[in-house]
Amino acid sequence: MSGLTKWLIAAFALAMACGGSTAPIPPLGAARTEATLVGPLCTGGLCQCREEVKKKFVAGEPDAGFKRFEVRIGPIGNDLRVEVGPHKIYKSAERPTDCYYIDLPPGEHAVTVRGHGDPSFGAAVRISEMGSGPQAPWYETFIFECGSNVCSVDDLKYWRSETEKLGPAHDPCGSTKVSAVNYRHGSVPDGLHPIDLLLEATLQVYNFKPEKPPCR
């Protein structure tokens, strides 16, 4: 049985749990990035977004046994904390959008998004898998958006309903699945906008190389 076939079988067998609660939120993490950023777009703890450089293979090639991912945060007007596996990423409020490039081996990798704002905050995170070949396509692995500047409870519910429709393979032509998606928000002083948010998910990175162009 090929790696692709096993992946497709697992995609149908895996249930993705989406929900929301008002359970306590852990404290904010450090206001700094603690991640191994990779590729020619990254220098000194900062990276350019790939569309800013007009070259083929602009994000470089991962080492054997790894796959390269882009973590794009924004556009939002506040800071946001994102963790993907061992990589802890902090986007400050100074720049509306930042990109980060990391390598992950096959296996499961926890993802968390931590937002906070009094009275409000926005959250926007896209994780994309880099393909291979002459065009090096990008597959949209996971997208989370909750208001560009003000995240509301209704925004979270809408995102949850749309994400449930996608199932575990947000781009079924890639080689990464998303599972165990859940979020918790803190108090909602005005009844509409939480001041704290913790989103959690799991990326399942498979060993095979995707051969089709992005489906999404």
C-alpha positions in Angstrom: 0.0 0.0 0.0 1.5 3.4 -1.0 2.0 6.2 1.4 -0.6 8.3 -0.5 -3.2 5.5 -0.1 -2.5 5.1 3.6 -2.8 8.9 4.0 -6.2 9.0 2.2 -7.5 6.1 4.3 -6.4 7.8 7.5 -7.9 11.1 6.4 -11.4 9.5 6.2 -10.9 7.5 9.4 -9.8 10.6 11.5 -12.5 12.7 13.1 -11.7 16.4 13.7 -13.0 17.8 16.9 -13.9 21.5 16.8 -15.4 23.4 19.6 -15.2 26.3 22.0 -15.4 26.9 25.7 -14.7 29.4 28.4 -12.2 27.2 30.3 -9.2 29.1 31.9 -6.5 30.2 29.5 -2.9 29.7 30.3 -0.7 32.8 30.8 0.9 34.5 27.8 4.3 33.2 26.7 7.4 35.2 26.1 7.3 38.1 23.7 10.0 36.7 21.5 10.5 34.1 18.8 12.3 30.9 19.8 12.4 29.0 16.5 14.8 27.5 14.0 14.0 29.6 11.0 15.3 28.2 7.7 16.0 29.1 4.1 17.4 32.1 2.2 14.4 34.3 3.2 15.3 34.2 6.8 18.2 36.2 8.4 18.8 37.1 12.0 15.5 35.9 13.4 13.4 37.6 10.7 12.0 36.4 7.3 10.7 38.0 4.2 7.4 36.7 2.8 8.0 34.6 -0.3 6.1 36.9 -2.7 8.5 39.7 -1.9 11.3 37.9 -3.8 10.7 37.0 -7.5 12.8 33.8 -7.8 12.1 30.1 -8.2 12.7 28.0 -5.1 12.8 31.2 -3.2 12.3 29.5 0.2 15.1 27.0 -0.4 15.0 23.3 0.0 14.7 21.4 3.3 17.2 18.7 4.4 16.4 15.1 3.7 13.7 13.8 6.0 12.1 17.2 6.5 9.4 19.3 4.9 9.3 23.1 4.7 6.4 25.1 6.0 5.5 28.8 5.9 3.8 30.2 9.0 2.2 33.5 8.0 0.7 35.7 10.7 -1.5 38.7 9.8 -2.6 41.0 8.6 -3.5 42.1 12.1 -2.8 45.2 14.1 -1.7 43.4 17.4 0.8 40.9 18.6 0.1 37.2 18.4 1.9 34.0 19.6 2.0 30.9 17.5 3.7 27.5 18.3 4.2 24.8 15.7 6.0 21.8 17.2 9.1 23.0 19.0 9.0 26.4 17.2 7.7 29.3 19.2 6.9 32.4 17.1 6.0 35.9 18.3 4.6 38.5 15.9 4.8 42.0 17.3 2.2 44.7 16.7 4.8 46.8 14.8 4.3 44.9 11.5 0.9 43.9 10.2 2.1 40.7 8.5 5.1 38.5 9.1 6.2 35.2 7.6 8.3 32.5 9.2 9.8 29.4 7.5 10.4 26.2 9.5 11.2 22.5 8.8 9.2 19.7 10.3 9.9 15.9 10.1 7.0 13.5 9.4 4.9 12.9 12.4 2.5 14.8 14.7 3.2 18.4 15.6 1.1 20.4 18.1 -0.1 23.9 16.9 -1.3 26.6 19.3 -2.4 30.2 18.6 -2.5 32.5 21.6 -4.3 35.9 21.3 -4.9 38.5 23.9 -6.2 42.1 23.9 -8.0 44.4 26.2 -10.4 45.4 24.9 -9.8 43.5 21.7 -7.5 41.6 19.3 -7.4 40.1 15.8 -6.0 36.7 14.8 -4.9 35.5 11.4 -2.6 32.5 10.8 -1.9 30.5 7.7 0.3 27.4 7.6 1.4 26.3 4.2 3.4 23.2 3.1 6.0 23.7 0.3 5.8 21.1 -2.4 8.6 20.0 -4.7 9.4 20.1 -8.4 10.1 22.9 -10.9 7.3 25.2 -9.6 7.6 24.3 -5.9 3.8 24.8 -5.2 2.4 25.7 -1.8 -0.4 23.8 -0.2 -2.7 25.6 2.3 -2.4 23.3 5.2 -4.3 25.3 7.9 -6.0 28.6 8.0 -7.3 30.4 11.1 -8.9 33.8 10.9 -10.8 35.7 13.5 -11.3 39.4 12.6 -8.6 41.6 11.2 -8.6 43.8 14.3 -11.4 42.6 16.5 -12.1 38.8 17.0 -15.6 38.1 18.1 -17.4 35.0 19.5 -19.5 34.9 16.3 -16.3 35.0 14.2 -15.0 32.0 16.1 -18.3 30.1 15.6 -18.3 30.9 11.8 -14.6 29.8 11.4 -15.4 26.5 13.3 -18.4 25.7 11.0 -16.3 26.4 7.9 -13.4 24.4 9.1 -15.6 21.4 9.9 -16.7 21.3 6.2 -13.1 20.9 5.1 -12.4 17.8 7.1 -8.9 16.8 8.2 -7.2 17.4 4.8 -7.6 21.1 4.3 -5.9 20.7 0.9 -6.3 17.1 0.0 -3.6 17.4 -2.6 -0.9 18.1 0.0 0.6 15.7 2.4 -0.4 17.1 5.8 -3.6 16.6 7.8 -5.1 18.7 10.6 -6.8 17.1 13.6 -7.9 17.8 17.2 -8.9 21.4 16.4 -10.3 23.2 19.4 -10.4 26.6 20.9 -11.0 28.2 24.3 -11.8 31.8 24.9 -11.6 33.8 28.1 -14.1 36.3 29.5 -16.3 38.3 27.1 -16.9 41.7 28.9 -19.2 43.1 26.2 -20.8 39.8 25.4 -19.3 39.8 21.9 -15.5 40.0 22.0 -13.3 37.8 24.1 -10.1 39.2 25.6 -8.2 35.9 25.5 -8.0 33.0 23.1 -6.2 29.7 22.9 -6.6 27.7 19.7 -5.1 24.2 19.6 -4.6 21.7 16.7 -2.4 18.9 15.5 -0.5 18.7 12.2 0.1 15.2 10.9 2.9 15.4 8.4 3.2 12.4 6.1 6.4 11.1 4.5 5.3 11.0 0.9 5.8 13.9 -1.5 2.6 15.4 -2.9 2.5 15.1 -6.7 -0.6 17.0 -7.6 -0.9 20.8 -7.8 -2.7 22.4 -4.9 -6.4 21.6 -4.9 -7.5 24.6 -2.8 
